[in-house]
Amino acid sequence: MVIKAVVFDFGGVIMSYSQLPKLFMKIADDLGVDHQTFLSRKDKIFQFFVGDRRLMTGKITAEEFEEAEFLDSLNHAFGTNHKEPIRWMHHFCDPNMFSYHKPILNFIDVLRANGFKTGLLTNNFYIDK
């Protein structure tokens, strides 16, 4: 079998999720909720994010999701009445917020230097911005 290309996922493969708690703390601060309270309810909130088929299939934009569904889920979970959208999805491309797996980046360089085509799959909504 001839390998024609090697495809990588962005989140968790190229980008490390090790700094995800830092993002959670930023969202909690933006919402005005203490960190422990936010952490105790974060799984329920992010299940809503992952389960939103309209977002994952491109029927609504990340901005629309942050302005409506995500904000509503935060307000419901924490009993808040926050009006301004909490922008957080773009942080997944922010090198100050997340780090990249250097060995994987080095491996991609080696593959390309040896003539392999490489590709990237992601559901990151801001990677092209």
Number of C-alpha atoms within 10 A of each C-alpha: 3 4 7 10 13 13 12 16 13 18 16 12 13 18 20 16 17 12 14 14 13 12 17 16 17 15 18 20 13 15 21 13 16 11 15 11 12 21 14 9 13 16 11 12 15 14 10 14 17 10 10 15 12 11 19 16 10 11 10 13 14 19 18 13 19 19 16 13 16 22 21 17 17 23 15 12 15 14 10 14 12 14 12 12 18 18 16 15 17 14 16 23 20 12 10 9 15 17 16 18 13 12 10 14 14 11 11 20 13 12 15 14 10 9 10 15 14 14 11 10 10 10 13 16 17 14 14 6 6
